[in-house]
Amino acid sequence: MTMTDPIADYLTRVRNAIQAKHKRVEIPSNRVKLALTKLLLEKSLIAGYTEVDVAPQKMIRIQLKYKGGEPAIVGMRRVSRPGLRKYVSSEDIPRVLGGLGLGVVSTSQGLMTDKDARQAGVGGELLCEIW
């Protein structure tokens, strides 16, 4: 069965694992999901990840991060979706929770956080918001 929105599936799997207090979650791998996982690790929102090669597709095994029993990721929201794409210029990139959250922008230079995209002066597709 084909998936129409793999980013929404990624966010939902992570969100469900956090709500169920799981220590890790496995997600089917592709380049965008792997770049998003690296971004989350860079911003210390997850504890780590590994790529697992199981048939028929590679998987990303993400170790979720908790601080005192509370998850490091409180919420996630898909912004741009297949039915309604949301493109923003570098000046129009919104701040997530007044700068406390993290916006993920797909640019010509790869996936970037909202702050990094503003500093680099590049816009792109606003994929999701994480706080």
N, CA, C and O atoms as a GROMACS GRO file, in nm:
protein
  524
    1MET      N    1   0.084  -0.118   0.000
    1MET     CA    2   0.000   0.000   0.000
    1MET      C    3   0.089   0.124   0.000
    1MET      O    4   0.184   0.133   0.078
    2THR      N    5   0.059   0.219  -0.085
    2THR     CA    6   0.140   0.339  -0.092
    2THR      C    7   0.095   0.441   0.012
    2THR      O    8  -0.021   0.447   0.051
    3MET      N    9   0.191   0.520   0.054
    3MET     CA   10   0.164   0.622   0.156
    3MET      C   11   0.164   0.759   0.088
    3MET      O   12   0.257   0.791   0.014
    4THR      N   13   0.062   0.838   0.112
    4THR     CA   14   0.054   0.968   0.046
    4THR      C   15   0.131   1.077   0.120
    4THR      O   16   0.174   1.174   0.058
    5ASP      N   17   0.149   1.062   0.250
    5ASP     CA   18   0.220   1.165   0.326
    5ASP      C   19   0.315   1.100   0.428
    5ASP      O   20   0.276   1.080   0.543
    6PRO      N   21   0.438   1.068   0.386
    6PRO     CA   22   0.532   1.001   0.477
    6PRO      C   23   0.576   1.087   0.595
    6PRO      O   24   0.608   1.032   0.700
    7ILE      N   25   0.580   1.220   0.580
    7ILE     CA   26   0.620   1.306   0.691
    7ILE      C   27   0.513   1.304   0.801
    7ILE      O   28   0.546   1.298   0.919
    8ALA      N   29   0.387   1.307   0.762
    8ALA     CA   30   0.278   1.299   0.859
    8ALA      C   31   0.282   1.165   0.932
    8ALA      O   32   0.254   1.158   1.051
    9ASP      N   33   0.315   1.058   0.860
    9ASP     CA   34   0.328   0.926   0.921
    9ASP      C   35   0.442   0.926   1.022
    9ASP      O   36   0.427   0.870   1.131
   10TYR      N   37   0.554   0.987   0.988
   10TYR     CA   38   0.670   0.999   1.078
   10TYR      C   39   0.628   1.070   1.207
   10TYR      O   40   0.652   1.020   1.317
   11LEU      N   41   0.566   1.187   1.192
   11LEU     CA   42   0.526   1.266   1.309
   11LEU      C   43   0.425   1.190   1.395
   11LEU      O   44   0.432   1.195   1.517
   12THR      N   45   0.332   1.121   1.332
   12THR     CA   46   0.230   1.046   1.406
   12THR      C   47   0.292   0.930   1.483
   12THR      O   48   0.254   0.905   1.597
   13ARG      N   49   0.385   0.859   1.422
   13ARG     CA   50   0.451   0.747   1.491
   13ARG      C   51   0.528   0.796   1.614
   13ARG      O   52   0.522   0.734   1.720
   14VAL      N   53   0.600   0.907   1.599
   14VAL     CA   54   0.676   0.961   1.711
   14VAL      C   55   0.580   1.012   1.820
   14VAL      O   56   0.601   0.985   1.938
   15ARG      N   57   0.476   1.083   1.779
   15ARG     CA   58   0.377   1.136   1.874
   15ARG      C   59   0.309   1.023   1.952
   15ARG      O   60   0.292   1.032   2.073
   16ASN      N   61   0.271   0.916   1.882
   16ASN     CA   62   0.206   0.803   1.948
   16ASN      C   63   0.301   0.732   2.044
   16ASN      O   64   0.260   0.691   2.153
   17ALA      N   65   0.427   0.717   2.005
   17ALA     CA   66   0.526   0.652   2.091
   17ALA      C   67   0.550   0.734   2.218
   17ALA      O   68   0.566   0.677   2.326
   18ILE      N   69   0.552   0.866   2.204
   18ILE     CA   70   0.571   0.953   2.321
   18ILE      C   71   0.452   0.943   2.415
   18ILE      O   72   0.469   0.934   2.537
   19GLN      N   73   0.331   0.943   2.359
   19GLN     CA   74   0.211   0.932   2.442
   19GLN      C   75   0.205   0.799   2.516
   19GLN      O   76   0.156   0.792   2.628
   20ALA      N   77   0.256   0.693   2.451
   20ALA     CA   78   0.256   0.561   2.514
   20ALA      C   79   0.379   0.539   2.601
   20ALA      O   80   0.396   0.432   2.659
   21LYS      N   81   0.467   0.642   2.613
   21LYS     CA   82   0.589   0.637   2.695
   21LYS      C   83   0.686   0.528   2.651
   21LYS      O   84   0.754   0.467   2.733
   22HIS      N   85   0.692   0.502   2.520
   22HIS     CA   86   0.787   0.404   2.467
   22HIS      C   87   0.928   0.463   2.472
   22HIS      O   88   0.945   0.584   2.466
   23LYS      N   89   1.028   0.376   2.481
   23LYS     CA   90   1.167   0.421   2.482
   23LYS      C   91   1.220   0.441   2.341
   23LYS      O   92   1.312   0.519   2.320
   24ARG      N   93   1.161   0.369   2.243
   24ARG     CA   94   1.206   0.382   2.105
   24ARG      C   95   1.090   0.358   2.010
   24ARG      O   96   0.987   0.302   2.047
   25VAL      N   97   1.111   0.401   1.887
   25VAL     CA   98   1.010   0.384   1.782
   25VAL      C   99   1.082   0.353   1.652
   25VAL      O  100   1.190   0.407   1.626
   26GLU      N  101   1.023   0.268   1.568
   26GLU     CA  102   1.081   0.235   1.439
   26GLU      C  103   0.996   0.296   1.328
   26GLU      O  104   0.873   0.287   1.330
   27ILE      N  105   1.064   0.358   1.233
   27ILE     CA  106   0.998   0.428   1.124
   27ILE      C  107   1.063   0.387   0.993
   27ILE      O  108   1.186   0.378   0.986
   28PRO      N  109   0.984   0.360   0.886
   28PRO     CA  110   1.044   0.331   0.755
   28PRO      C  111   1.133   0.447   0.711
   28PRO      O  112   1.098   0.563   0.728
   29SER      N  113   1.247   0.414   0.654
   29SER     CA  114   1.349   0.514   0.623
   29SER      C  115   1.338   0.568   0.480
   29SER      O  116   1.304   0.495   0.387
   30ASN      N  117   1.366   0.697   0.466
   30ASN     CA  118   1.394   0.761   0.339
   30ASN      C  119   1.484   0.882   0.368
   30ASN      O  120   1.513   0.909   0.484
   31ARG      N  121   1.527   0.953   0.265
   31ARG     CA  122   1.623   1.062   0.286
   31ARG      C  123   1.567   1.175   0.372
   31ARG      O  124   1.638   1.228   0.458
   32VAL      N  125   1.441   1.213   0.348
   32VAL     CA  126   1.382   1.325   0.423
   32VAL      C  127   1.364   1.288   0.570
   32VAL      O  128   1.392   1.368   0.658
   33LYS      N  129   1.315   1.167   0.595
   33LYS     CA  130   1.296   1.123   0.734
   33LYS      C  131   1.429   1.112   0.807
   33LYS      O  132   1.439   1.146   0.925
   34LEU      N  133   1.532   1.066   0.737
   34LEU     CA  134   1.664   1.056   0.798
   34LEU      C  135   1.720   1.196   0.829
   34LEU      O  136   1.780   1.216   0.934
   35ALA      N  137   1.700   1.291   0.738
   35ALA     CA  138   1.746   1.429   0.762
   35ALA      C  139   1.668   1.490   0.878
   35ALA      O  140   1.727   1.563   0.958
   36LEU      N  141   1.538   1.463   0.889
   36LEU     CA  142   1.458   1.514   1.000
   36LEU      C  143   1.504   1.454   1.132
   36LEU      O  144   1.509   1.523   1.233
   37THR      N  145   1.538   1.326   1.131
   37THR     CA  146   1.588   1.259   1.251
   37THR      C  147   1.722   1.319   1.295
   37THR      O  148   1.744   1.341   1.414
   38LYS      N  149   1.810   1.345   1.199
   38LYS     CA  150   1.940   1.407   1.232
   38LYS      C  151   1.920   1.546   1.290
   38LYS      O  152   1.993   1.587   1.381
   39LEU      N  153   1.821   1.619   1.238
   39LEU     CA  154   1.790   1.753   1.289
   39LEU      C  155   1.740   1.746   1.433
   39LEU      O  156   1.777   1.829   1.516
   40LEU      N  157   1.655   1.647   1.462
   40LEU     CA  158   1.603   1.630   1.599
   40LEU      C  159   1.715   1.593   1.695
   40LEU      O  160   1.716   1.637   1.810
   41LEU      N  161   1.810   1.510   1.649
   41LEU     CA  162   1.923   1.473   1.734
   41LEU      C  163   2.014   1.593   1.757
   41LEU      O  164   2.063   1.614   1.869
   42GLU      N  165   2.036   1.672   1.654
   42GLU     CA  166   2.120   1.792   1.665
   42GLU      C  167   2.062   1.891   1.766
   42GLU      O  168   2.138   1.958   1.837
   43LYS      N  169   1.932   1.901   1.773
   43LYS     CA  170   1.865   1.993   1.866
   43LYS      C  171   1.831   1.926   2.000
   43LYS      O  172   1.757   1.984   2.080
   44SER      N  173   1.882   1.808   2.024
   44SER     CA  174   1.867   1.733   2.150
   44SER      C  175   1.721   1.704   2.186
   44SER      O  176   1.684   1.708   2.303
   45LEU      N  177   1.640   1.676   2.086
   45LEU     CA  178   1.501   1.639   2.111
   45LEU      C  179   1.481   1.488   2.116
   45LEU      O  180   1.378   1.440   2.163
   46ILE      N  181   1.581   1.413   2.066
   46ILE     CA  182   1.581   1.268   2.077
   46ILE      C  183   1.715   1.225   2.134
   46ILE      O  184   1.814   1.299   2.126
   47ALA      N  185   1.720   1.105   2.192
   47ALA     CA  186   1.842   1.056   2.254
   47ALA      C  187   1.941   1.001   2.151
   47ALA      O  188   2.062   1.007   2.172
   48GLY      N  189   1.890   0.947   2.041
   48GLY     CA  190   1.977   0.890   1.940
   48GLY      C  191   1.895   0.815   1.837
   48GLY      O  192   1.773   0.803   1.849
   49TYR      N  193   1.964   0.763   1.736
   49TYR     CA  194   1.897   0.683   1.634
   49TYR      C  195   1.996   0.589   1.570
   49TYR      O  196   2.117   0.612   1.574
   50THR      N  197   1.944   0.481   1.511
   50THR     CA  198   2.024   0.389   1.433
   50THR      C  199   1.944   0.350   1.310
   50THR      O  200   1.821   0.349   1.312
   51GLU      N  201   2.015   0.318   1.203
   51GLU     CA  202   1.950   0.267   1.084
   51GLU      C  203   1.957   0.115   1.087
   51GLU      O  204   2.065   0.058   1.104
   52VAL      N  205   1.844   0.051   1.071
   52VAL     CA  206   1.835  -0.094   1.076
   52VAL      C  207   1.794  -0.144   0.938
   52VAL      O  208   1.695  -0.096   0.882
   53ASP      N  209   1.868  -0.240   0.885
   53ASP     CA  210   1.838  -0.293   0.753
   53ASP      C  211   1.760  -0.423   0.768
   53ASP      O  212   1.819  -0.530   0.785
   54VAL      N  213   1.629  -0.412   0.761
   54VAL     CA  214   1.542  -0.530   0.766
   54VAL      C  215   1.461  -0.534   0.637
   54VAL      O  216   1.428  -0.430   0.580
   55ALA      N  217   1.430  -0.655   0.591
   55ALA     CA  218   1.352  -0.668   0.468
   55ALA      C  219   1.209  -0.622   0.493
   55ALA      O  220   1.158  -0.648   0.602
   56PRO      N  221   1.144  -0.560   0.403
   56PRO     CA  222   1.184  -0.522   0.269
   56PRO      C  223   1.243  -0.381   0.260
   56PRO      O  224   1.283  -0.339   0.152
   57GLN      N  225   1.250  -0.307   0.372
   57GLN     CA  226   1.294  -0.167   0.367
   57GLN      C  227   1.378  -0.136   0.490
   57GLN      O  228   1.361  -0.197   0.595
   58LYS      N  229   1.469  -0.040   0.476
   58LYS     CA  230   1.547   0.006   0.591
   58LYS      C  231   1.455   0.079   0.687
   58LYS      O  232   1.357   0.142   0.646
   59MET      N  233   1.488   0.071   0.815
   59MET     CA  234   1.409   0.137   0.919
   59MET      C  235   1.501   0.229   0.998
   59MET      O  236   1.622   0.206   1.007
   60ILE      N  237   1.443   0.334   1.055
   60ILE     CA  238   1.513   0.422   1.147
   60ILE      C  239   1.461   0.390   1.286
   60ILE      O  240   1.342   0.403   1.312
   61ARG      N  241   1.550   0.350   1.375
   61ARG     CA  242   1.512   0.322   1.513
   61ARG      C  243   1.552   0.442   1.597
   61ARG      O  244   1.670   0.470   1.615
   62ILE      N  245   1.452   0.514   1.648
   62ILE     CA  246   1.475   0.638   1.722
   62ILE      C  247   1.460   0.612   1.871
   62ILE      O  248   1.358   0.558   1.915
   63GLN      N  249   1.561   0.649   1.950
   63GLN     CA  250   1.553   0.642   2.095
   63GLN      C  251   1.498   0.776   2.144
   63GLN      O  252   1.560   0.881   2.125
   64LEU      N  253   1.382   0.770   2.206
   64LEU     CA  254   1.316   0.893   2.252
   64LEU      C  255   1.380   0.943   2.380
   64LEU      O  256   1.435   0.865   2.458
   65LYS      N  257   1.373   1.073   2.401
   65LYS     CA  258   1.438   1.136   2.515
   65LYS      C  259   1.332   1.185   2.614
   65LYS      O  260   1.234   1.248   2.577
   66TYR      N  261   1.355   1.154   2.741
   66TYR     CA  262   1.267   1.198   2.849
   66TYR      C  263   1.350   1.268   2.955
   66TYR      O  264   1.462   1.227   2.983
   67LYS      N  265   1.294   1.373   3.014
   67LYS     CA  266   1.361   1.445   3.123
   67LYS      C  267   1.270   1.440   3.244
   67LYS      O  268   1.165   1.504   3.246
   68GLY      N  269   1.309   1.364   3.345
   68GLY     CA  270   1.228   1.351   3.464
   68GLY      C  271   1.091   1.291   3.436
   68GLY      O  272   0.992   1.329   3.499
   69GLY      N  273   1.083   1.199   3.342
   69GLY     CA  274   0.958   1.136   3.308
   69GLY      C  275   0.877   1.211   3.203
   69GLY      O  276   0.780   1.158   3.150
   70GLU      N  277   0.915   1.334   3.174
   70GLU     CA  278   0.845   1.415   3.073
   70GLU      C  279   0.922   1.408   2.940
   70GLU      O  280   1.045   1.414   2.940
   71PRO      N  281   0.850   1.395   2.829
   71PRO     CA  282   0.919   1.386   2.700
   71PRO      C  283   0.983   1.518   2.659
   71PRO      O  284   0.932   1.625   2.692
   72ALA      N  285   1.094   1.509   2.586
   72ALA     CA  286   1.161   1.629   2.535
   72ALA      C  287   1.076   1.694   2.426
   72ALA      O  288   1.077   1.816   2.410
   73ILE      N  289   1.001   1.612   2.352
   73ILE     CA  290   0.910   1.662   2.249
   73ILE      C  291   0.770   1.665   2.309
   73ILE      O  292   0.714   1.561   2.344
   74VAL      N  293   0.714   1.784   2.321
   74VAL     CA  294   0.580   1.799   2.380
   74VAL      C  295   0.472   1.787   2.272
   74VAL      O  296   0.368   1.725   2.294
   75GLY      N  297   0.498   1.847   2.157
   75GLY     CA  298   0.400   1.842   2.049
   75GLY      C  299   0.464   1.855   1.913
   75GLY      O  300   0.574   1.907   1.898
   76MET      N  301   0.391   1.805   1.812
   76MET     CA  302   0.437   1.810   1.674
   76MET      C  303   0.316   1.838   1.586
   76MET      O  304   0.207   1.786   1.611
   77ARG      N  305   0.336   1.921   1.482
   77ARG     CA  306   0.225   1.954   1.394
   77ARG      C  307   0.274   1.964   1.251
   77ARG      O  308   0.374   2.030   1.223
   78ARG      N  309   0.206   1.898   1.160
   78ARG     CA  310   0.237   1.905   1.017
   78ARG      C  311   0.180   2.036   0.963
   78ARG      O  312   0.063   2.065   0.986
   79VAL      N  313   0.260   2.115   0.894
   79VAL     CA  314   0.215   2.243   0.840
   79VAL      C  315   0.184   2.228   0.692
   79VAL      O  316   0.069   2.243   0.651
   80SER      N  317   0.285   2.199   0.611
   80SER     CA  318   0.265   2.179   0.468
   80SER      C  319   0.227   2.034   0.446
   80SER      O  320   0.287   1.943   0.504
   81ARG      N  321   0.128   2.012   0.363
   81ARG     CA  322   0.083   1.876   0.338
   81ARG      C  323   0.057   1.860   0.189
   81ARG      O  324   0.053   1.959   0.117
   82PRO      N  325   0.040   1.738   0.140
   82PRO     CA  326   0.023   1.718  -0.005
   82PRO      C  327  -0.096   1.796  -0.064
   82PRO      O  328  -0.089   1.839  -0.179
   83GLY      N  329  -0.201   1.813   0.011
   83GLY     CA  330  -0.318   1.884  -0.040
   83GLY      C  331  -0.305   2.035  -0.034
   83GLY      O  332  -0.375   2.106  -0.106
   84LEU      N  333  -0.217   2.086   0.051
   84LEU     CA  334  -0.201   2.230   0.067
   84LEU      C  335  -0.056   2.258   0.109
   84LEU      O  336  -0.023   2.258   0.227
   85ARG      N  337   0.027   2.283   0.010
   85ARG     CA  338   0.168   2.312   0.037
   85ARG      C  339   0.182   2.452   0.094
   85ARG      O  340   0.108   2.543   0.056
   86LYS      N  341   0.276   2.469   0.186
   86LYS     CA  342   0.300   2.600   0.249
   86LYS      C  343   0.445   2.638   0.224
   86LYS      O  344   0.536   2.583   0.287
   87TYR      N  345   0.466   2.733   0.133
   87TYR     CA  346   0.600   2.782   0.102
   87TYR      C  347   0.617   2.919   0.166
   87TYR      O  348   0.526   3.001   0.163
   88VAL      N  349   0.734   2.944   0.222
   88VAL     CA  350   0.760   3.071   0.288
   88VAL      C  351   0.896   3.124   0.245
   88VAL      O  352   0.989   3.048   0.217
   89SER      N  353   0.907   3.257   0.241
   89SER     CA  354   1.037   3.319   0.215
   89SER      C  355   1.111   3.329   0.348
   89SER      O  356   1.053   3.303   0.454
   90SER      N  357   1.236   3.366   0.343
   90SER     CA  358   1.316   3.371   0.466
   90SER      C  359   1.260   3.475   0.564
   90SER      O  360   1.273   3.459   0.685
   91GLU      N  361   1.199   3.583   0.512
   91GLU     CA  362   1.143   3.686   0.600
   91GLU      C  363   1.009   3.644   0.661
   91GLU      O  364   0.970   3.695   0.766
   92ASP      N  365   0.938   3.551   0.594
   92ASP     CA  366   0.804   3.513   0.638
   92ASP      C  367   0.800   3.383   0.718
   92ASP      O  368   0.691   3.334   0.747
   93ILE      N  369   0.914   3.328   0.754
   93ILE     CA  370   0.916   3.204   0.832
   93ILE      C  371   0.863   3.235   0.972
   93ILE      O  372   0.922   3.317   1.042
   94PRO      N  373   0.753   3.170   1.014
   94PRO     CA  374   0.696   3.201   1.145
   94PRO      C  375   0.779   3.144   1.259
   94PRO      O  376   0.849   3.044   1.242
   95ARG      N  377   0.772   3.208   1.373
   95ARG     CA  378   0.839   3.159   1.493
   95ARG      C  379   0.743   3.064   1.565
   95ARG      O  380   0.625   3.094   1.581
   96VAL      N  381   0.794   2.952   1.608
   96VAL     CA  382   0.712   2.853   1.677
   96VAL      C  383   0.718   2.882   1.827
   96VAL      O  384   0.826   2.883   1.886
   97LEU      N  385   0.604   2.907   1.887
   97LEU     CA  386   0.592   2.941   2.030
   97LEU      C  387   0.686   3.056   2.068
   97LEU      O  388   0.753   3.051   2.171
   98GLY      N  389   0.689   3.158   1.985
   98GLY     CA  390   0.771   3.275   2.013
   98GLY      C  391   0.920   3.246   2.011
   98GLY      O  392   0.997   3.315   2.078
   99GLY      N  393   0.962   3.145   1.937
   99GLY     CA  394   1.104   3.111   1.929
   99GLY      C  395   1.144   2.995   2.019
   99GLY      O  396   1.258   2.949   2.012
  100LEU      N  397   1.052   2.947   2.103
  100LEU     CA  398   1.084   2.834   2.191
  100LEU      C  399   1.073   2.700   2.120
  100LEU      O  400   1.136   2.603   2.160
  101GLY      N  401   0.993   2.694   2.014
  101GLY     CA  402   0.976   2.573   1.937
  101GLY      C  403   1.070   2.567   1.820
  101GLY      O  404   1.161   2.649   1.807
  102LEU      N  405   1.048   2.469   1.735
  102LEU     CA  406   1.137   2.444   1.622
  102LEU      C  407   1.052   2.426   1.497
  102LEU      O  408   0.966   2.338   1.492
  103GLY      N  409   1.076   2.508   1.395
  103GLY     CA  410   1.012   2.491   1.266
  103GLY      C  411   1.110   2.422   1.173
  103GLY      O  412   1.229   2.454   1.174
  104VAL      N  413   1.062   2.329   1.092
  104VAL     CA  414   1.148   2.257   0.999
  104VAL      C  415   1.114   2.302   0.858
  104VAL      O  416   1.000   2.289   0.813
  105VAL      N  417   1.214   2.355   0.788
  105VAL     CA  418   1.197   2.409   0.654
  105VAL      C  419   1.280   2.326   0.556
  105VAL      O  420   1.399   2.303   0.579
  106SER      N  421   1.216   2.282   0.447
  106SER     CA  422   1.287   2.212   0.341
  106SER      C  423   1.334   2.317   0.241
  106SER      O  424   1.254   2.376   0.170
  107THR      N  425   1.465   2.338   0.236
  107THR     CA  426   1.522   2.441   0.148
  107THR      C  427   1.603   2.374   0.037
  107THR      O  428   1.616   2.252   0.033
  108SER      N  429   1.656   2.456  -0.051
  108SER     CA  430   1.743   2.405  -0.157
  108SER      C  431   1.875   2.354  -0.101
  108SER      O  432   1.948   2.282  -0.168
  109GLN      N  433   1.906   2.391   0.023
  109GLN     CA  434   2.028   2.347   0.090
  109GLN      C  435   2.002   2.232   0.187
  109GLN      O  436   2.089   2.200   0.269
  110GLY      N  437   1.886   2.171   0.180
  110GLY     CA  438   1.849   2.060   0.267
  110GLY      C  439   1.754   2.106   0.377
  110GLY      O  440   1.710   2.221   0.378
  111LEU      N  441   1.723   2.016   0.469
  111LEU     CA  442   1.634   2.051   0.581
  111LEU      C  443   1.708   2.140   0.679
  111LEU      O  444   1.824   2.115   0.713
  112MET      N  445   1.639   2.245   0.724
  112MET     CA  446   1.698   2.339   0.821
  112MET      C  447   1.592   2.376   0.924
  112MET      O  448   1.472   2.362   0.900
  113THR      N  449   1.640   2.422   1.038
  113THR     CA  450   1.547   2.477   1.136
  113THR      C  451   1.505   2.615   1.088
  113THR      O  452   1.569   2.673   1.000
  114ASP      N  453   1.398   2.668   1.146
  114ASP     CA  454   1.351   2.800   1.107
  114ASP      C  455   1.456   2.907   1.133
  114ASP      O  456   1.472   2.998   1.052
  115LYS      N  457   1.526   2.897   1.243
  115LYS     CA  458   1.629   2.996   1.277
  115LYS      C  459   1.745   2.991   1.179
  115LYS      O  460   1.795   3.095   1.135
  116ASP      N  461   1.790   2.870   1.145
  116ASP     CA  462   1.900   2.855   1.050
  116ASP      C  463   1.863   2.906   0.912
  116ASP      O  464   1.945   2.967   0.844
  117ALA      N  465   1.740   2.881   0.870
  117ALA     CA  466   1.694   2.926   0.738
  117ALA      C  467   1.688   3.079   0.734
  117ALA      O  468   1.723   3.140   0.633
  118ARG      N  469   1.642   3.141   0.844
  118ARG     CA  470   1.637   3.287   0.850
  118ARG      C  471   1.778   3.345   0.842
  118ARG      O  472   1.800   3.442   0.770
  119GLN      N  473   1.872   3.286   0.915
  119GLN     CA  474   2.011   3.335   0.914
  119GLN      C  475   2.076   3.316   0.777
  119GLN      O  476   2.153   3.402   0.733
  120ALA      N  477   2.045   3.204   0.710
  120ALA     CA  478   2.103   3.179   0.578
  120ALA      C  479   2.033   3.258   0.469
  120ALA      O  480   2.084   3.269   0.357
  121GLY      N  481   1.916   3.314   0.501
  121GLY     CA  482   1.842   3.394   0.404
  121GLY      C  483   1.775   3.312   0.296
  121GLY      O  484   1.757   3.359   0.184
  122VAL      N  485   1.738   3.188   0.330
  122VAL     CA  486   1.670   3.101   0.232
  122VAL      C  487   1.531   3.064   0.284
  122VAL      O  488   1.509   3.050   0.404
  123GLY      N  489   1.440   3.050   0.193
  123GLY     CA  490   1.304   3.006   0.226
  123GLY      C  491   1.284   2.867   0.171
  123GLY      O  492   1.378   2.804   0.122
  124GLY      N  493   1.162   2.820   0.178
  124GLY     CA  494   1.131   2.687   0.128
  124GLY      C  495   0.997   2.641   0.179
  124GLY      O  496   0.912   2.722   0.216
  125GLU      N  497   0.979   2.511   0.180
  125GLU     CA  498   0.853   2.452   0.226
  125GLU      C  499   0.859   2.431   0.377
  125GLU      O  500   0.950   2.366   0.427
  126LEU      N  501   0.764   2.487   0.448
  126LEU     CA  502   0.756   2.471   0.594
  126LEU      C  503   0.691   2.336   0.623
  126LEU      O  504   0.568   2.324   0.615
  127LEU      N  505   0.772   2.236   0.657
  127LEU     CA  506   0.722   2.100   0.673
  127LEU      C  507   0.641   2.080   0.802
  127LEU      O  508   0.527   2.034   0.798
  128CYS      N  509   0.701   2.116   0.916
  128CYS     CA  510   0.634   2.088   1.041
  128CYS      C  511   0.685   2.180   1.152
  128CYS      O  512   0.786   2.250   1.136
  129GLU      N  513   0.613   2.179   1.263
  129GLU     CA  514   0.653   2.254   1.382
  129GLU      C  515   0.663   2.155   1.497
  129GLU      O  516   0.578   2.068   1.513
  130ILE      N  517   0.768   2.171   1.576
  130ILE     CA  518   0.793   2.081   1.690
  130ILE      C  519   0.821   2.167   1.812
  130ILE      O  520   0.899   2.262   1.805
  131TRP      N  521   0.760   2.135   1.924
  131TRP     CA  522   0.783   2.208   2.048
  131TRP      C  523   0.787   2.113   2.166
  131TRP      O  524   0.806   2.156   2.279
   0.00000   0.00000   0.00000
